[in-house]
Amino acid sequence: MTIYHFVVPCLMGTEGLVADELKFNGFEGVIAENGRVRFDGDMAEGARANVILRCGERVLLELARFKASTFEELFQGVKAIAWEDMIGRRDAFPVKGYCLDSKLHSVPSCQSIIKKAAVERLRERYSLSWLEEDGVKYQIQFAIIKDVAEIYLDMTGAPLYKRGYKQESNMATIRETLAASMVKIARYRGRETLIDPFCGSGTIAIEAAMAALGIMPGAHRNFEAEHWGFFDTTCFADLREEYQENERHEKLPIFASDIDPACVAMTRENARRAGILDCIEVTRADALKMTYPKERSVIITNPPYGQRMMDIEQARRIYRQLGRQMQGCTDLKKYIITSDEEFETHFGAKADKKRKLYNGMIKCNLYMYFK
Ligand SMILES: C[S@@+](CC[C@H](N)C(=O)[O-])C[C@H]1O[C@@H](n2cnc3c(N)ncnc32)[C@H](O)[C@@H]1O
């Protein structure tokens, strides 16, 4: 059994959560770094990480790590990889990646050097003058950070936040991985009442329900590596079957609402696709007129920021009214994400804790109120 190194890129601020997910699920060699988490295992463990990770963005199989401060070092390092052990004579191997704080800083140049080195190696090994590249896709990824190159194959394909339940829309929705991170930070396990009064397309409520019911985020989708030929890929189907068998299906105290009927309809449809529509409540309601519970409950929500929807003044009016509406709810924990640095002033209460999280490129804070 060959043990490999894997890398899971993740949203800034979620590294600890991804590391915890991996450790909790019994993965070995887990190390959190800036924007990514490493672990070790065989290819079946790589497949399992794809299926179970709620907060990570993708799973990369590390092929090499070496010093590369010149194009020659990069070329030789890539050419030394035994590409022929993985990539067949007709397979496709596009290259993408990034450079950070390195002498090699031109991404297109590094991309073409890496491609050239892999092509040269494969042409020599297969005694071919031309590679068709019309077969299975092996996406090569690279990261050159502080003059150290890491070369990977991307096992995941469509990013892990694409669980398969969300419809395409222009709505200001948050990524499933961020919603799952918020649910994890709130330690929500399906016992107490959870409310998302600005549910949009329903991401937070759906992710909370899936986690509470043991529905693995990757148990209903496919991954790029399932087409690969150099390991036994039946493990993906076995994992899906095993995890699907353990899914629970029961009513949960999760309430999602939105003022916009189109959002309510979209949340219902996404919940239906996720297989949990009858496990949660989805209604149309104005968050600013709702009565919030006095008994132990939790709000996890993503109100308008005034960036992708509404202007900042409209968003702040919402925060002020929301703060008034929630006054006196002393047993209501609140986890509210927004990019507005002045949220606490408008909401009318200082958060017990703040955590920096990124919604795509937008820098946000998760404001946490424990009572
Ligand atoms: C940033 S979006 C939420 C996106 C959601 N987290 C998702 O993943 O799709 C904010 C939502 O707040 C809703 N909204 C705005 N004002 C509202 C109000 N007074 N009551 C309830 N919902 C409101 C909007 O319709 C919008 O769907």
PDBQT file of the ligand as one rigid body, heavy atoms in Angstrom, charges set to zero:
ROOT
HETATM    1  C1  LIG A 401     -26.893  37.564   1.543  1.00  0.00    +0.000 C 
HETATM    2  S1  LIG A 401     -28.445  36.884   1.173  1.00  0.00    +0.000 S 
HETATM    3  C2  LIG A 401     -28.432  35.341   1.999  1.00  0.00    +0.000 C 
HETATM    4  C3  LIG A 401     -27.792  34.277   1.169  1.00  0.00    +0.000 C 
HETATM    5  C4  LIG A 401     -27.867  32.913   1.768  1.00  0.00    +0.000 C 
HETATM    6  N1  LIG A 401     -27.001  32.756   2.908  1.00  0.00    +0.000 N 
HETATM    7  C5  LIG A 401     -27.508  31.853   0.707  1.00  0.00    +0.000 C 
HETATM    8  O1  LIG A 401     -26.566  31.106   0.874  1.00  0.00    +0.000 OA
HETATM    9  O2  LIG A 401     -28.168  31.823  -0.325  1.00  0.00    +0.000 OA
HETATM   10  C6  LIG A 401     -29.526  37.848   2.160  1.00  0.00    +0.000 C 
HETATM   11  C7  LIG A 401     -30.986  37.471   2.061  1.00  0.00    +0.000 C 
HETATM   12  O3  LIG A 401     -31.715  38.302   2.954  1.00  0.00    +0.000 OA
HETATM   13  C8  LIG A 401     -33.025  38.469   2.413  1.00  0.00    +0.000 C 
HETATM   14  N2  LIG A 401     -33.667  39.610   3.109  1.00  0.00    +0.000 N 
HETATM   15  C9  LIG A 401     -33.441  40.929   2.977  1.00  0.00    +0.000 A 
HETATM   16  N3  LIG A 401     -34.232  41.615   3.828  1.00  0.00    +0.000 NA
HETATM   17  C10 LIG A 401     -34.955  40.729   4.530  1.00  0.00    +0.000 A 
HETATM   18  C11 LIG A 401     -35.901  40.805   5.571  1.00  0.00    +0.000 A 
HETATM   19  N4  LIG A 401     -36.311  41.980   6.056  1.00  0.00    +0.000 N 
HETATM   20  N5  LIG A 401     -36.426  39.667   6.070  1.00  0.00    +0.000 NA
HETATM   21  C12 LIG A 401     -36.035  38.454   5.586  1.00  0.00    +0.000 A 
HETATM   22  N6  LIG A 401     -35.151  38.319   4.587  1.00  0.00    +0.000 NA
HETATM   23  C13 LIG A 401     -34.588  39.424   4.075  1.00  0.00    +0.000 A 
HETATM   24  C14 LIG A 401     -32.787  38.638   0.929  1.00  0.00    +0.000 C 
HETATM   25  O4  LIG A 401     -33.953  38.317   0.203  1.00  0.00    +0.000 OA
HETATM   26  C15 LIG A 401     -31.630  37.655   0.687  1.00  0.00    +0.000 C 
HETATM   27  O5  LIG A 401     -32.111  36.429   0.234  1.00  0.00    +0.000 OA
ENDROOT
TORSDOF 0
